[in-house]
């Protein structure tokens, strides 16, 4: 397994600081492997094995603690040996009152604590209250395209190999476990579908209290059908009702919130480019991984343009940008990406018709001196139009 340098550097730079390290992300995105890599770094720094305490609460061996946080705390306190301890807790949210256990360890022992969770609720409620200002968070995403070709040992300077790899990435995504050598091309969709079902069961259905699992499935399907489009809740609720399901707009929004908390969907709001204010309008949603998406609706049933947008959106989030989509004079700019006071405008299209600036006109109309970029699915003859750079997506994904 490759080292995920972006995340690993963040965590190793934080070793021995005062903050609890919270690692979040969709199920099976590589959080557990990241914990093991941090432990390897500790051993390289001379930390002894008896200082490292690692527990995965999805394992049956730790089931005794799930409803008994007092026993967990007592057993962990008993492990103190006069040295600083390094605690690694995987899927810690499965333990009742785990927040109090973590806070007590922080207060009562010289320790450095790392926790993972596959649901955004890990950062809400009691944890936020007990540990306000005392934790740092890193969001872990499926493999980027750069990580994808590194794992496959593809030469980044070989354009033909890179283009072929990109087509594979566009279809099957970058879930780390799917790229395991034992998961063949023929059974990737079977694996992805099973993983998707696991996410829905553990991180959505069990939290929703909804007894009608078919309703949740259909709601998720209409959301998957809406990737890269503005989501009109009323229209989607009416669509479900027409199919025979009973649901209100309020309940619909609650379920979509659970999909967000499971890191399966990401909400992208709309901003008025001329005024820079967020608009009270329909949001867009993008899915965490193209492979998970295609395992449910089929790659041939999704537009290439939506696939491109989804990859670009997730890559921008992965790179730490705050992402919105823009509106200017009734026209749309696919992405307005901001980070540390810098902003860029991005338009995404499969290709640009010859002698036509229609796909880029929205960018041309954006005022101000912020950088603009047109990302295309295919390599274009012109690499600059009206002063705006044009770059194929498989190149953009490898440059930051």
C-alpha positions as CSV (number, residue, x, y, z in Angstrom):
1,X,0.0,0.0,0.0
2,X,1.3,3.4,-0.9
3,X,2.0,6.1,1.6
4,X,-0.6,8.9,1.4
5,X,1.8,11.7,1.9
6,X,-0.7,14.5,2.2
7,X,-2.5,13.0,5.1
8,X,0.6,11.3,6.6
9,X,2.5,14.6,6.7
10,X,-0.4,16.4,8.4
11,X,-0.6,13.7,11.1
12,X,3.2,13.1,11.6
13,X,3.7,16.9,11.9
14,X,1.1,16.8,14.7
15,X,2.7,14.0,16.7
16,X,3.1,14.9,20.4
17,X,1.2,18.2,20.0
18,X,-1.6,18.9,22.5
19,X,-4.5,18.1,20.1
20,X,-6.5,15.0,19.6
21,X,-6.2,13.9,16.0
22,X,-9.6,13.1,14.4
23,X,-9.5,11.3,11.0
24,X,-12.8,11.2,9.1
25,X,-14.0,10.0,5.8
26,X,-16.2,7.5,4.0
27,X,-16.0,3.9,5.0
28,X,-13.1,1.9,3.5
29,X,-11.3,5.1,2.3
30,X,-8.0,4.1,4.0
31,X,-8.3,5.6,7.5
32,X,-7.2,2.4,9.3
33,X,-4.1,2.0,7.0
34,X,-3.3,5.6,7.8
35,X,-3.3,4.9,11.5
36,X,-0.9,2.0,10.9
37,X,1.4,4.2,8.9
38,X,1.5,6.8,11.8
39,X,2.3,3.9,14.2
40,X,5.2,2.9,11.8
41,X,6.5,6.5,12.0
42,X,6.4,6.4,15.8
43,X,8.4,3.2,15.8
44,X,10.9,4.8,13.4
45,X,11.3,7.6,16.0
46,X,12.1,5.2,18.7
47,X,8.8,4.8,20.4
48,X,8.6,1.4,22.0
49,X,5.8,-1.1,21.3
50,X,4.5,-0.9,24.9
51,X,3.7,2.8,24.4
52,X,1.4,2.2,21.4
53,X,-2.2,1.1,22.1
54,X,-4.3,0.3,19.1
55,X,-8.0,-0.7,19.1
56,X,-10.5,-1.3,16.3
57,X,-14.0,-1.2,17.7
58,X,-15.4,-3.0,14.7
59,X,-13.5,-6.1,15.8
60,X,-15.3,-8.6,18.0
61,X,-12.4,-8.8,20.3
62,X,-13.3,-5.3,21.5
63,X,-17.1,-5.9,21.6
64,X,-17.0,-6.1,25.4
65,X,-16.3,-2.4,25.5
66,X,-19.1,-1.1,23.2
67,X,-21.7,-0.8,26.0
68,X,-19.2,-0.5,28.8
69,X,-17.1,2.7,28.5
70,X,-16.2,2.5,32.2
71,X,-14.4,-0.9,31.6
72,X,-12.7,0.6,28.5
73,X,-11.4,3.5,30.6
74,X,-10.3,1.3,33.4
75,X,-8.4,-1.1,31.2
76,X,-6.7,1.7,29.3
77,X,-5.7,3.4,32.5
78,X,-4.2,0.1,33.6
79,X,-1.9,0.1,30.6
80,X,0.1,3.1,31.9
81,X,3.7,2.2,32.4
82,X,5.4,5.5,33.3
83,X,5.8,6.4,29.7
84,X,3.8,8.5,27.3
85,X,1.1,6.5,25.6
86,X,-0.1,6.7,22.0
87,X,-3.7,5.7,21.6
88,X,-5.2,4.7,18.2
89,X,-8.9,4.2,18.2
90,X,-10.6,3.0,15.0
91,X,-14.4,3.7,14.6
92,X,-14.5,4.9,18.2
93,X,-18.1,6.2,17.8
94,X,-19.3,2.7,18.2
95,X,-18.6,2.9,22.0
96,X,-21.2,4.3,24.2
97,X,-20.1,7.7,25.7
98,X,-16.8,7.4,24.0
99,X,-16.4,11.1,24.1
100,X,-16.0,11.1,27.9
101,X,-13.5,8.3,27.7
102,X,-11.3,10.2,25.2
103,X,-11.5,13.4,27.2
104,X,-10.6,11.5,30.4
105,X,-7.6,9.9,28.8
106,X,-6.5,13.3,27.6
107,X,-6.8,14.8,31.1
108,X,-5.6,11.8,33.2
109,X,-2.6,10.5,31.2
110,X,0.4,11.8,29.3
111,X,-0.9,10.7,25.9
112,X,-1.2,11.4,22.2
113,X,-4.6,10.3,20.8
114,X,-5.7,9.5,17.3
115,X,-9.3,8.5,16.5
116,X,-11.2,7.6,13.2
117,X,-14.8,7.7,12.3
118,X,-16.9,7.0,9.2
119,X,-19.6,9.5,10.1
120,X,-19.5,13.2,10.5
121,X,-21.6,12.9,13.7
122,X,-18.3,12.1,15.4
123,X,-17.6,15.8,15.5
124,X,-20.9,16.9,16.8
125,X,-22.6,16.9,20.2
126,X,-20.6,15.9,23.3
127,X,-17.3,15.7,21.5
128,X,-17.5,19.2,20.3
129,X,-18.5,20.4,23.8
130,X,-15.8,18.4,25.7
131,X,-13.0,19.0,23.2
132,X,-13.7,22.4,21.8
133,X,-10.5,23.8,20.5
134,X,-8.6,20.7,21.5
135,X,-8.7,18.6,18.3
136,X,-7.6,18.8,14.7
137,X,-9.4,17.1,11.9
138,X,-8.2,15.5,8.6
139,X,-10.7,14.4,6.0
140,X,-9.6,11.3,4.1
141,X,-10.9,10.8,0.6
142,X,-10.6,7.8,-1.8
143,X,-7.4,7.7,-3.9
144,X,-6.7,10.8,-6.0
145,X,-5.7,10.1,-9.7
146,X,-2.1,10.9,-8.8
147,X,-2.2,8.2,-6.1
148,X,-4.0,5.9,-8.5
149,X,-1.2,5.9,-11.1
150,X,1.4,5.7,-8.4
151,X,-0.2,2.5,-7.0
152,X,-0.4,1.1,-10.6
153,X,3.3,2.1,-11.2
154,X,2.3,4.1,-14.3
155,X,4.9,6.5,-15.7
156,X,3.3,10.0,-15.4
157,X,5.2,11.2,-18.5
158,X,3.7,8.5,-20.7
159,X,0.7,10.3,-22.0
160,X,-1.0,7.2,-23.6
161,X,-0.7,5.2,-20.4
162,X,-2.0,8.1,-18.3
163,X,-5.0,8.6,-20.6
164,X,-5.8,4.9,-20.4
165,X,-5.5,5.0,-16.6
166,X,-7.7,8.0,-16.4
167,X,-10.5,6.2,-18.3
168,X,-10.3,3.4,-15.7
169,X,-10.3,5.9,-12.9
170,X,-13.3,7.7,-14.3
171,X,-15.3,4.5,-14.4
172,X,-14.1,2.6,-11.3
173,X,-13.0,5.4,-9.0
174,X,-10.3,5.3,-6.4
175,X,-11.6,3.3,-3.4
176,X,-8.3,1.8,-2.0
177,X,-9.6,-1.6,-1.3
178,X,-11.0,-2.0,-4.8
179,X,-7.5,-1.5,-6.2
180,X,-6.2,-4.4,-4.1
181,X,-4.6,-7.0,-6.3
182,X,-7.1,-9.6,-5.3
183,X,-10.1,-7.5,-6.6
184,X,-10.1,-8.3,-10.3
185,X,-11.6,-6.0,-13.0
186,X,-14.5,-8.5,-13.5
187,X,-15.7,-8.3,-9.9
188,X,-15.0,-4.6,-9.1
189,X,-18.6,-3.6,-9.4
190,X,-19.7,-6.5,-7.2
191,X,-17.2,-5.3,-4.5
192,X,-18.2,-1.7,-4.9
193,X,-21.9,-2.6,-4.7
194,X,-21.3,-4.5,-1.5
195,X,-19.3,-1.6,0.0
196,X,-22.1,0.8,-1.0
197,X,-24.7,-1.4,0.8
198,X,-22.4,-1.5,3.9
199,X,-22.2,2.3,3.9
200,X,-26.0,2.6,3.5
201,X,-26.7,0.0,6.3
202,X,-24.2,1.1,8.9
203,X,-24.0,4.8,8.3
204,X,-27.4,5.8,7.0
205,X,-30.2,3.2,7.6
206,X,-29.3,2.4,11.2
207,X,-29.1,6.1,12.0
208,X,-32.3,7.1,10.2
209,X,-34.8,5.0,12.1
210,X,-36.6,4.5,8.8
211,X,-38.2,1.1,8.5
212,X,-38.8,1.3,4.8
213,X,-35.4,0.5,3.4
214,X,-36.7,0.6,-0.1
215,X,-37.6,4.2,0.4
216,X,-34.0,5.0,1.4
217,X,-32.7,3.1,-1.5
218,X,-34.9,5.0,-4.0
219,X,-34.1,8.4,-2.4
220,X,-30.4,7.7,-2.8
221,X,-31.0,6.6,-6.4
222,X,-32.8,9.9,-7.3
223,X,-29.8,11.8,-5.7
224,X,-27.4,9.8,-7.8
225,X,-29.4,10.6,-10.8
226,X,-29.0,14.3,-9.9
227,X,-25.2,14.5,-9.7
228,X,-23.9,17.8,-11.0
229,X,-27.5,19.2,-11.3
230,X,-29.3,21.6,-9.0
231,X,-31.4,19.6,-6.5
232,X,-35.0,20.8,-6.3
233,X,-36.3,19.0,-3.2
234,X,-39.9,19.5,-4.1
235,X,-39.5,17.9,-7.5
236,X,-37.6,14.9,-6.1
237,X,-40.2,14.4,-3.3
238,X,-42.9,14.5,-5.9
239,X,-41.0,12.0,-8.0
240,X,-40.8,9.6,-5.0
241,X,-44.5,10.1,-4.3
242,X,-45.4,9.4,-7.9
243,X,-43.5,6.1,-7.4
244,X,-45.7,5.2,-4.4
245,X,-43.5,6.4,-1.5
246,X,-44.7,8.5,1.4
247,X,-42.2,11.2,2.3
248,X,-42.2,14.9,3.2
249,X,-39.7,17.5,2.1
250,X,-38.5,17.8,5.7
251,X,-37.9,14.1,5.9
252,X,-36.2,14.1,2.5
253,X,-33.8,16.8,3.7
254,X,-33.1,14.8,6.9
255,X,-32.2,11.7,4.9
256,X,-30.0,13.7,2.6
257,X,-28.2,15.0,5.7
258,X,-27.5,11.5,6.8
259,X,-26.0,10.8,3.3
260,X,-23.7,13.8,3.8
261,X,-22.8,12.7,7.4
262,X,-21.8,9.3,5.9
263,X,-19.4,11.2,3.5
264,X,-21.3,9.6,0.6
265,X,-22.5,12.9,-0.8
266,X,-21.0,16.4,-0.7
267,X,-23.3,19.5,-0.8
268,X,-22.1,22.4,-3.0
269,X,-24.0,25.7,-2.5
270,X,-24.5,28.4,-5.1
271,X,-22.8,31.8,-4.9
272,X,-23.5,35.1,-6.8
273,X,-20.2,35.9,-8.5
274,X,-20.9,39.6,-8.7
275,X,-21.8,39.9,-5.1
276,X,-19.9,36.9,-3.7
277,X,-22.8,36.1,-1.4
278,X,-24.3,32.7,-1.1
279,X,-27.6,32.4,-2.8
280,X,-30.7,31.0,-1.2
281,X,-31.2,28.6,-4.1
282,X,-30.9,25.0,-4.9
283,X,-27.7,23.2,-4.0
284,X,-25.8,20.7,-6.1
285,X,-24.5,17.3,-4.7
286,X,-21.6,15.2,-5.8
287,X,-20.8,11.7,-4.8
288,X,-17.6,10.6,-3.0
289,X,-16.4,8.2,-5.7
290,X,-17.3,7.5,-9.3
291,X,-17.0,3.7,-8.8
292,X,-19.5,3.7,-6.0
293,X,-21.8,5.8,-8.1
294,X,-21.5,3.5,-11.2
295,X,-22.0,0.4,-9.1
296,X,-25.6,1.6,-8.5
297,X,-26.6,3.2,-11.8
298,X,-24.2,1.9,-14.3
299,X,-21.4,3.8,-16.0
300,X,-23.2,3.9,-19.4
301,X,-26.2,5.6,-17.8
302,X,-24.3,8.5,-16.4
303,X,-23.2,11.4,-18.7
304,X,-19.5,11.9,-19.3
305,X,-19.9,15.5,-18.4
306,X,-21.3,14.7,-15.0
307,X,-18.5,12.1,-14.4
308,X,-15.9,14.8,-15.2
309,X,-17.6,17.3,-12.9
310,X,-17.7,14.8,-10.1
311,X,-14.0,14.0,-10.3
312,X,-13.1,17.7,-10.4
313,X,-15.3,18.6,-7.5
314,X,-13.9,15.8,-5.3
315,X,-10.3,16.7,-6.3
316,X,-10.9,20.3,-5.3
317,X,-12.3,19.2,-1.9
318,X,-9.3,16.8,-1.5
319,X,-6.9,19.7,-2.1
320,X,-8.6,21.7,0.7
321,X,-10.7,24.1,-1.3
322,X,-14.0,25.5,-0.2
323,X,-16.1,24.7,-3.3
324,X,-19.3,26.4,-4.6
325,X,-20.9,26.8,-8.0
326,X,-21.3,30.3,-9.4
327,X,-24.1,32.3,-10.9
328,X,-23.5,35.4,-13.1
329,X,-26.3,37.1,-15.0
330,X,-28.3,33.9,-15.1
331,X,-25.4,31.8,-16.4
332,X,-23.5,29.2,-14.5
333,X,-19.8,28.7,-13.6
334,X,-19.2,25.1,-12.6
335,X,-16.9,25.7,-9.7
336,X,-15.8,28.7,-7.6
337,X,-12.9,27.3,-5.5
338,X,-11.3,29.3,-2.6
339,X,-8.5,28.5,-0.3
340,X,-6.6,30.8,2.0
341,X,-7.9,34.0,0.4
342,X,-7.2,32.7,-3.2
343,X,-10.0,32.1,-5.6
344,X,-10.3,30.5,-9.0
345,X,-13.1,29.9,-11.5
346,X,-13.4,26.5,-13.2
347,X,-15.5,25.3,-16.1
348,X,-15.7,21.6,-17.0
349,X,-16.6,20.2,-20.3
350,X,-15.9,17.0,-22.3
351,X,-14.9,18.9,-25.4
352,X,-15.2,22.3,-27.1
353,X,-16.8,22.4,-30.5
354,X,-14.7,23.9,-33.2
355,X,-15.1,27.6,-33.7
356,X,-17.3,27.9,-30.7
357,X,-16.7,29.7,-27.4
358,X,-20.1,28.7,-25.9
359,X,-18.6,26.4,-23.3
360,X,-16.1,29.1,-22.1
361,X,-18.3,32.2,-22.5
362,X,-19.4,32.0,-18.9
363,X,-15.8,32.2,-17.7
364,X,-15.1,35.0,-20.1
365,X,-17.9,37.0,-18.5
366,X,-16.6,36.7,-15.0
367,X,-15.2,40.1,-13.9
368,X,-12.0,40.6,-11.8
369,X,-8.5,39.3,-12.0
370,X,-8.9,35.9,-10.4
371,X,-7.5,32.9,-12.3
372,X,-9.8,31.0,-14.6
373,X,-9.5,27.5,-16.0
374,X,-11.3,25.3,-18.5
375,X,-10.9,21.6,-17.8
376,X,-11.7,19.3,-20.7
377,X,-12.3,15.6,-21.0
378,X,-10.4,15.4,-24.3
379,X,-7.2,17.2,-25.3
380,X,-7.9,20.3,-27.3
381,X,-5.8,21.8,-30.1
382,X,-6.0,25.2,-28.5
383,X,-4.5,25.4,-25.0
384,X,-5.7,28.9,-24.4
385,X,-8.9,30.6,-25.4
386,X,-9.5,34.3,-24.8
387,X,-6.6,34.2,-22.5
388,X,-8.1,31.3,-20.4
389,X,-5.9,28.1,-20.0
390,X,-7.5,24.9,-21.4
391,X,-6.2,21.7,-19.8
392,X,-7.3,18.1,-20.2
393,X,-8.5,16.6,-17.0
394,X,-5.9,13.8,-16.8
395,X,-3.2,16.5,-16.8
396,X,-4.9,18.8,-14.3
397,X,-5.3,15.9,-11.9
398,X,-1.5,15.4,-11.8
399,X,-0.7,19.0,-11.2
400,X,-1.4,21.0,-8.1
